[in-house]
Amino acid sequence: MARKIFELDPSEPEAAPPAPRMRKPIPAAFNNGPVAAIRENLRDLGSRAIQDIPVDLIEDSGHRDRLLIDDADVESLKASLASVGQQVPILVRPHPTLSGRYQVIYGRRRLHAMRSLGLPVKALVRSLTDEEAVIAQGQENSLRQDPSFIEKALFVADLREAGYATKLITDALQIDATTLSQMKTVLEDLPIELIRRVGAAHGIGRRPWIELGRMVRELGSSPLPYLESVTGATSDDRFRSLEGLLRKASASARQRIESRRLPVVLENGNLLGEVRSSQDEVSLKINPRLHPDFGRWLSENGAELLTRLHAEFVAAAGN
């Protein structure tokens, strides 16, 4: 009886196949530009077969979205890959000039781990232009939310130096113009040696990096000597260590600036006044007991004198 439940009655007509579902048309705004490229990228990823490629045929080139590959992290990944195998493929494209070779688009940690294991890596191969590769890399990073703020900032700087348009960069990484400007400022404030000493700092967001840059500007000198005193096993710890050192140094520098006073002494030894300088202004204080009329004369002619002194400064400085 059980078998008859699953048997077709020959007297009954064969059931017609279900009507195909009609897909809603894609809005015109998504049919071109970076969004369309991302859509095509995701669609192709689902349709293409995964290949096993020897790791020595894949170059770790292109625009880097990682500051460094942590050895401890890779060791943990290697253990997982050796145990259960590679579950998530990387994305590569054919090398533009070398036949039979490839360039990695994303999945550098997995590639590094599989190379250490001496095993071929599972990869999706796509023929991508440079612009499409940037979009695919940025989209994959946005989905993983893996690269830290400072890694993204370096990635953006690399793309800008390569001449990519701002709109393509913001679309690929899904960031706005304000964030792009803040990344640029941070990299202008902080030497690359400092960033590499700290590391990726995945637990450190945008605002702490901006504040670190502000402290370096306020310091008024190179922060590199402080790197010798930086401690911490993780990059987050090293960031906080450096942050503490620079905060103290910045406060000390601010105090020195605010308390800087230069006495103005005449040839006969009398104190004419005092020049005071702070972070925001420079002021002149006249001794009221010495030539009281001089202060009044200076206030009446100060603008002309200051303009003349500025002109002499510009001429001497060649500006």
ROFIVO-523980 format. One record per residue (C-alpha): residue number from 1; residue in three letters; z, y, x. Coordinates in steps of 0.5 Angstrom, whole numbers. Last residue first. Example, Ala and Ser with C-alpha at 12.3 -4.5 7.8 and 13.67 -1.06 7.14 Angstrom:
! residues 2
2, Ser, 14, -2, 27
1, Ala, 16, -9, 25
! end
This chain:
! residues 319
319, Asn, 3, 167, 114
318, Gly, 2, 168, 122
317, Ala, 10, 168, 123
316, Ala, 10, 174, 126
315, Ala, 5, 178, 121
314, Val, 9, 175, 115
313, Phe, 16, 177, 118
312, Glu, 13, 184, 120
311, Ala, 11, 185, 113
310, His, 18, 182, 110
309, Leu, 21, 187, 114
308, Arg, 17, 193, 111
307, Thr, 18, 191, 104
306, Leu, 26, 190, 106
305, Leu, 26, 197, 108
304, Glu, 22, 200, 102
303, Ala, 27, 197, 97
302, Gly, 33, 199, 101
301, Asn, 32, 206, 101
300, Glu, 36, 208, 96
299, Ser, 41, 203, 97
298, Leu, 41, 204, 104
297, Trp, 43, 211, 103
296, Arg, 49, 210, 99
295, Gly, 51, 205, 104
294, Phe, 50, 209, 110
293, Asp, 54, 215, 106
292, Pro, 61, 211, 107
291, His, 60, 211, 115
290, Leu, 65, 206, 117
289, Arg, 70, 205, 112
288, Pro, 66, 202, 106
287, Asn, 64, 196, 111
286, Ile, 57, 194, 108
285, Lys, 56, 187, 105
284, Leu, 49, 184, 105
283, Ser, 46, 179, 101
282, Val, 42, 172, 101
281, Glu, 41, 168, 95
280, Asp, 40, 161, 92
279, Gln, 43, 156, 97
278, Ser, 48, 161, 100
277, Ser, 47, 167, 105
276, Arg, 52, 172, 107
275, Val, 50, 178, 112
274, Glu, 56, 182, 114
273, Gly, 58, 189, 115
272, Leu, 58, 195, 120
271, Leu, 64, 192, 124
270, Asn, 65, 197, 130
269, Gly, 64, 194, 137
268, Asn, 61, 200, 140
267, Glu, 54, 197, 140
266, Leu, 55, 195, 132
265, Val, 57, 189, 129
264, Val, 54, 185, 124
263, Pro, 58, 179, 122
262, Leu, 54, 173, 119
261, Arg, 57, 169, 114
260, Arg, 55, 162, 112
259, Ser, 60, 159, 107
258, Glu, 55, 157, 102
257, Ile, 51, 154, 107
256, Arg, 56, 150, 110
255, Gln, 59, 148, 103
254, Arg, 52, 145, 101
253, Ala, 51, 141, 107
252, Ser, 57, 138, 106
251, Ala, 56, 136, 99
250, Ser, 49, 133, 101
249, Ala, 52, 129, 107
248, Lys, 57, 126, 102
247, Arg, 52, 125, 97
246, Leu, 47, 122, 102
245, Leu, 52, 117, 104
244, Gly, 54, 115, 97
243, Glu, 47, 114, 95
242, Leu, 45, 110, 101
241, Ser, 51, 105, 99
240, Arg, 48, 105, 92
239, Phe, 41, 104, 94
238, Arg, 43, 98, 99
237, Asp, 47, 95, 94
236, Asp, 41, 95, 89
235, Ser, 37, 92, 95
234, Thr, 42, 86, 96
233, Ala, 46, 84, 101
232, Gly, 49, 91, 102
231, Thr, 50, 96, 108
230, Val, 47, 103, 110
229, Ser, 50, 106, 116
228, Glu, 44, 105, 120
227, Leu, 40, 108, 115
226, Tyr, 43, 115, 115
225, Pro, 39, 117, 121
224, Leu, 33, 117, 117
223, Pro, 35, 122, 112
222, Ser, 31, 127, 116
221, Ser, 34, 135, 115
220, Gly, 35, 140, 109
219, Leu, 40, 136, 106
218, Glu, 38, 139, 99
217, Arg, 31, 136, 99
216, Val, 35, 129, 101
215, Met, 40, 130, 95
214, Arg, 34, 131, 90
213, Gly, 30, 125, 92
212, Leu, 36, 121, 91
211, Glu, 37, 124, 84
210, Ile, 30, 122, 83
209, Trp, 31, 115, 85
208, Pro, 37, 115, 80
207, Arg, 33, 118, 74
206, Arg, 28, 113, 75
205, Gly, 32, 106, 75
204, Ile, 36, 102, 80
203, Gly, 37, 95, 78
202, His, 30, 92, 81
201, Ala, 32, 95, 87
200, Ala, 25, 94, 91
199, Gly, 28, 95, 98
198, Val, 33, 100, 101
197, Arg, 30, 99, 108
196, Arg, 23, 100, 105
195, Ile, 24, 106, 101
194, Leu, 28, 109, 107
193, Glu, 22, 108, 112
192, Ile, 17, 111, 106
191, Pro, 20, 117, 107
190, Leu, 23, 120, 101
189, Asp, 22, 127, 98
188, Glu, 14, 126, 97
187, Leu, 15, 119, 94
186, Val, 20, 122, 89
185, Thr, 16, 128, 87
184, Lys, 10, 123, 86
183, Met, 14, 118, 81
182, Gln, 16, 124, 77
181, Ser, 9, 127, 76
180, Leu, 7, 120, 74
179, Thr, 13, 119, 69
178, Thr, 11, 126, 66
177, Ala, 4, 124, 65
176, Asp, 6, 118, 61
175, Ile, 6, 111, 63
174, Gln, 3, 104, 60
173, Leu, 1, 102, 67
172, Ala, -6, 101, 66
171, Asp, -7, 107, 61
170, Thr, -3, 111, 66
169, Ile, -7, 109, 72
168, Leu, -14, 109, 68
167, Lys, -12, 116, 66
166, Thr, -11, 119, 72
165, Ala, -17, 117, 75
164, Tyr, -18, 112, 81
163, Gly, -19, 115, 88
162, Ala, -16, 110, 93
161, Glu, -10, 115, 94
160, Arg, -9, 115, 87
159, Leu, -9, 107, 86
158, Asp, -4, 107, 92
157, Ala, 1, 112, 90
156, Val, 1, 109, 83
155, Phe, 3, 102, 87
154, Leu, 8, 106, 91
153, Ala, 11, 109, 84
152, Lys, 11, 102, 81
151, Glu, 15, 99, 86
150, Ile, 20, 105, 86
149, Phe, 21, 104, 79
148, Ser, 22, 96, 79
147, Pro, 16, 91, 78
146, Asp, 18, 86, 73
145, Gln, 17, 88, 66
144, Arg, 13, 82, 65
143, Leu, 8, 85, 60
142, Ser, 8, 91, 63
141, Asn, 6, 88, 70
140, Glu, 1, 84, 67
139, Gln, -2, 90, 64
138, Gly, -2, 94, 70
137, Gln, -6, 88, 74
136, Ala, -11, 87, 69
135, Ile, -12, 94, 69
134, Val, -13, 95, 76
133, Ala, -17, 89, 76
132, Glu, -22, 92, 71
131, Glu, -23, 98, 75
130, Asp, -24, 94, 82
129, Thr, -29, 90, 78
128, Leu, -27, 83, 75
127, Ser, -31, 77, 76
126, Arg, -25, 72, 73
125, Val, -22, 66, 76
124, Leu, -16, 63, 73
123, Ala, -11, 60, 78
122, Lys, -7, 54, 79
121, Val, -5, 54, 87
120, Pro, -6, 49, 92
119, Leu, 0, 46, 95
118, Gly, 3, 47, 102
117, Leu, 10, 49, 100
116, Ser, 10, 56, 103
115, Arg, 3, 57, 100
114, Met, 5, 55, 93
113, Ala, 11, 60, 94
112, His, 7, 66, 97
111, Leu, 2, 65, 91
110, Arg, 7, 64, 86
109, Arg, 10, 71, 89
108, Arg, 3, 74, 89
107, Gly, 2, 73, 82
106, Tyr, -3, 78, 80
105, Ile, -10, 80, 82
104, Val, -11, 75, 88
103, Gln, -17, 76, 92
102, Tyr, -22, 70, 93
101, Arg, -26, 66, 97
100, Gly, -32, 61, 96
99, Ser, -37, 67, 99
98, Leu, -34, 73, 102
97, Thr, -37, 80, 100
96, Pro, -34, 81, 94
95, His, -29, 76, 94
94, Pro, -29, 72, 87
93, Arg, -23, 74, 83
92, Val, -16, 72, 82
91, Leu, -11, 71, 77
90, Ile, -4, 67, 78
89, Pro, -3, 61, 73
88, Val, 4, 60, 70
87, Gln, 7, 52, 69
86, Gln, 7, 51, 77
85, Gly, 10, 44, 78
84, Val, 17, 42, 75
83, Ser, 21, 40, 81
82, Ala, 17, 43, 87
81, Leu, 15, 49, 83
80, Ser, 23, 50, 81
79, Ala, 25, 50, 88
78, Lys, 19, 54, 91
77, Leu, 22, 59, 86
76, Ser, 29, 59, 89
75, Glu, 26, 60, 96
74, Val, 22, 66, 93
73, Asp, 28, 69, 91
72, Ala, 31, 68, 97
71, Asp, 25, 71, 101
70, Asp, 25, 77, 97
69, Ile, 17, 79, 97
68, Leu, 17, 86, 98
67, Leu, 15, 93, 95
66, Arg, 11, 89, 90
65, Asp, 5, 92, 86
64, Arg, 0, 92, 92
63, His, -7, 94, 91
62, Gly, -12, 89, 94
61, Ser, -11, 84, 98
60, Asp, -7, 77, 98
59, Glu, -13, 73, 100
58, Ile, -14, 66, 97
57, Leu, -18, 61, 100
56, Asp, -12, 59, 104
55, Val, -8, 57, 98
54, Pro, -13, 52, 96
53, Ile, -15, 53, 89
52, Asp, -13, 48, 83
51, Gln, -17, 51, 77
50, Ile, -15, 53, 70
49, Ala, -20, 53, 65
48, Arg, -23, 60, 61
47, Ser, -22, 61, 54
46, Gly, -15, 64, 54
45, Leu, -16, 69, 60
44, Asp, -22, 71, 57
43, Arg, -19, 74, 51
42, Leu, -13, 77, 55
41, Asn, -18, 81, 59
40, Glu, -23, 82, 54
39, Arg, -17, 86, 50
38, Ile, -15, 89, 57
37, Ala, -22, 92, 58
36, Ala, -22, 94, 51
35, Val, -16, 98, 52
34, Pro, -19, 101, 58
33, Gly, -25, 104, 55
32, Asn, -29, 102, 49
31, Asn, -28, 98, 43
30, Phe, -21, 100, 41
29, Ala, -23, 107, 38
28, Ala, -28, 104, 34
27, Pro, -23, 100, 30
26, Ile, -23, 92, 30
25, Pro, -26, 89, 24
24, Lys, -22, 85, 20
23, Arg, -23, 78, 21
22, Met, -26, 74, 15
21, Arg, -23, 67, 15
20, Pro, -28, 61, 15
19, Ala, -29, 58, 8
18, Pro, -25, 51, 8
17, Pro, -29, 45, 9
16, Ala, -32, 41, 3
15, Ala, -28, 35, 1
14, Glu, -32, 29, 1
13, Pro, -34, 27, -6
12, Glu, -30, 21, -9
11, Ser, -33, 14, -10
10, Pro, -31, 12, -3
9, Asp, -24, 13, -4
8, Leu, -21, 15, 3
7, Glu, -16, 11, 6
6, Phe, -9, 15, 8
5, Ile, -5, 13, 2
4, Lys, -9, 6, 2
3, Arg, -5, 4, 9
2, Ala, 2, 5, 6
1, Met, 0, 0, 0
! end
